[in-house]
Amino acid sequence: MKKRIVILGSSSGMPSVDRKCSCCVLETPKKSYLFDCGEGVSSSILRYEIDHNKIEAIFITHTHSDHISGLFLLLQMMYLCGREEPLKLYLPEEAISGVKDFLSLMYLFPEKFAFDLYFFSINQGVFFESSELLISAYPNQHLMENKEIIEKKRLPNKMESFCLEIRCGGKKIVYSGDVGALEDLEVVTRKANLFITECMHVNLKDLIDLIRKNKVESAILTHIPPEMEGEKDRISKEALSSGLPDLKFASDGMVVKL
């Protein structure tokens, strides 16, 4: 198998009858890597015949439910299927203890698994390196709108949310996660070969202009809200008129060869 990305979930935070929540998998001949883990990821893995035993690591960009809620059923599926290969789970540091507690609440005790489950925090800069991938994290402002509530209630939340830059086989792939402002994408997207970006929390015209300005070779819009379904033709025409012919909309099961 050659390197490829499969979109396993392309919806926004609003549930959809046609789309699962945010998730994609990068497959290489040796290993696979999962980016975000929204609701429905387990059924998508089965539907699109992704070998969950090959998943070496899972990367969660932030802890909104449409990016993490599918994690727990996925771990349960791996447990029930008798997975034995170790699994690395990368999360915002603020989420690690809560995820461990939630696993216990659901009686998914890692001690029962036939595989070792390792927890790591995502930190700014290079945080993952293997023979196949180099991944760097860029903090973004997506969760900052919660600052007033967090400070008022004196909560421990750190509002950690990240964009990811993935270096694989000489290519630069950028996965936006969710962002809070267009400036969150300014640096990380420069000269990207592939940019998989949410399209709900930024102005689309400005996003298209940024993609063109930063010389992105190919861009895929995901995290698609229901109200955007009827706007695809208009957006594609705007992108074309802006000098950006290679702009695609994600769909569940979409395959991108690298």
N, C-alpha and C positions, 0 to 999 in steps of 0.2 A: 504493500500500500504506500502511495506517495503521500506527502504532507497535504492536509486539507483541514478546513474549518467547516463544521456543521452547525447551523443555527438550530438549537433545540427549543428555544422559546423567544418570541419576538414581540410579545405584548407589553403594554404599559402596566402601571399598577392597577388599572381597572381590568378585572377578569374579562376574558373574551371567549366566545364559543369556538373560535378558529385558531387561537394562539395560546401557547403556554407562556408562563412568565419568564423573565430574563435568564437566558443561559445559552452558552455556546461551548463547543468542544473543539480543541485543536488536536488532531490526530497525526502522529508520525508513525513510521514503520515499527518503532519500538514501544512507544508510550503514548498516552493521551492525557490531556490537561483540560480541566473543566473551569470555565470562567462564569461565576455567579451560578446560582442554584435555586431559581424561582420555582413556584408551584408547578407541578406537572413534569418536572425534569425526568423522573423515573419512567413514566410512560413514554416520553419522547425517546429515552435511551433504548427502550424495548422496540418502539415503532421503527426507529431508524437504524436498528441493529448495531448499536454502539456497544462494544465489549467493555463492560464496566470493570472487568478485571485488569484492563490495561490502563485505567485512570491512575496515574501516579500522584497527582496533586489536584486539589480544588482551591480556587482563589475567589474569595468573596469580597467585592469592592466596598460594600457597606451593608448595614443590617436592616434596611427596609424589607418588609416581608416578601415583596415580589422579587427580591434578589437572594433570599436565604431560606424561605419557608420550605422549599423542596429538599433541602439538605437532609433532614431527619428521616424522611421516608426513603431517600436514596441509601443512607447508611443502613436502614432496616433491610432494604432489599439486598444489599451486599452481604449482610449478616445471614439472612435467610438462604441466600444462594451459596453460602459457604466460602466466600472470598477468603483467600489466604495472603494475598500480596499486601504489603504495608501501604498505608494511605497517608498522605500529608495534607493537612488542612490549614490554609493560610487565611487569616481573618484580621480585621482591625483589632488592635490590642484590647480595646475596650470590650470586645465581644467574647473573648475566649472563655472567661469564667462563666458567663451567662449561658453560652452554648453547652459547656460541660454540665452545668446544673440542669439545663433543659433535657439533655440526654438522660440524666438520672431520673428526672420527673417522668419520662416516658418509658422507663425501665430498659433503655438501650444502654446498658452498662458496657463500656468498652472491654471490661474483663471477660465478657461473654463472647466477644468477637474472636474469630479464628485468625484475624489480621490485626496488626498493630496500627493504632491510630495516633498520629503525631500532630500536635498543635503548634503553629508558628504565628507570630504577629507580622502583619504587613507594615513595613517601615518605609519612609521616604527614601528614594534612591534604589539601588540594586538590592533586592531582597531574596531573589531566587536565581540560582545558577546550576545548570546541569550540562551534560554533553550536548544537549539538543536546544536548550532555551536559556535566555538571559532575560529576566523580567525586572523592570524598574517601576516604582510607584510614584505618582505625582498627586499630592493632596489636592482636593478640590473643595468648593464651598457648598456642596449640595445640601448638607445638613445644618448649615449655619442659621437657617431661618428659625431653628428651635432654640436659639441661644437665650432668648428672654425667658421662656418657660423653664429651661434648665437652671438658669441662675436664680429665678424666683423660687423654685422648689428645691434648690441646692442638690440637684441630681449629679451623679458621677459621670454622666455621658460626656464624651469628648468630641462628639460630632465628627468622627473619623470617616472619611469617604475618599476614594482614590480613583484616578485614571491609571491605566496600566500600559506600559510600553513593552512589547514582546519582541525580542530579537530571535529570529529562527531562520536558519539556513541562509543567512545574508540578507534577509528581509526584515523590515521594520513594520510591525503590526501594532496598531493602537486600538485599545478597547476602552471606551470612555467611561463605562459604568454610567452613573447619573452625575450630572454636574449642576452647579449653582449659577454659573455665569459663563459667557463665551470665553472670557479670559482664562478660565480653567483649562482650555484646550489650546491656547496660543502656542506654548512652547512644545508640548508633547507631540503635536501633530506635524511638526515641520518635516517635510520630505518623507512622510510615511508612505510605504508601498500599499498598505491597506489600512483603512480607518473604519472601524465598526462603532458607530456613534448613536447614542440616544438622540431623539429628535423632539422631545416633549418640553424640556426645560430651558430651551434657548430659542431665539428668533431664527426661523429657518432661513430667511434671506441672508442674515448675518453669518449663519453657519456655512451656507454655500459659498459666500464670499471668502470666509476663512479657509475653507478647503482649497479653493482655487489659489488664494494668495500663498498658502503654505506648500503648494506644489504636491498635494496628495495625489497619488496615482489612481487610487480606486477607493470609493467610499460607499458604505452600506448604512442606510438609516434603519434603526431598530428601536425597540421600546415604543411601539406605535400605538397611540390611543385610538379608540374606535372612531372618533370624529375625523380622524385623518384618512380613513379608508377611502373616502370619496374625493380626496384632494391629491391623489398620487399623480394624475396626469398633469394637473396644474403645476405641481412642484417640479416634476420632471422637465416641463417646458421652461420654467424659470431657471432651472439649473443649466439647461442647454443654452438658453439665451445669455447666461452669465459665463459661458465658456467652460462648462463642466458637463461633458457628455456622459461620463462614466459614473453616474450616481444611481444606485440601486436601492430598492426597498427590501428589507429582510422579510422572509416568510419561514415558518417552521419547516424544517427539513431542507432548507437551502444549503447547498454545498458550494464552498469556495476553494478551488484548488490553489495551492501555494507553489 
